[in-house]
Amino acid sequence: MLNDASGRIEAKMYLSEADKGQNVEALPKPGQYVRVFGTCRSWNSQLQITVQRIQPVQSSTEVPFHVLEVAHTFLRLEGKLSK
């Protein structure tokens, strides 16, 4: 499960046989800030992200930048920002 200021979404990451042997220490821990790359899809009428890659956040500025980016995208999609 992933969550940010915009809400929560289920995330699935499918591992290959080679990936299954990776170091468990490298996996993100609950509450850790991460950057996720994937595809958003609907499955059984629920949105979920199929994760291709997940990385820890490198800089503390990434978190507030993401919040601003989400707000900007929402306002743009709602037609509340002029072009």
Buried (B, 14 or more C-beta within 10 A) or exposed (E): EBEEEEEEBEBEBEEEEEEEEEEEEEEBEEEEBBEBEBEEEEEEEEEBBEBEEBEEBEEEEEEEEBEEEBEEEEEEEEEEEEE
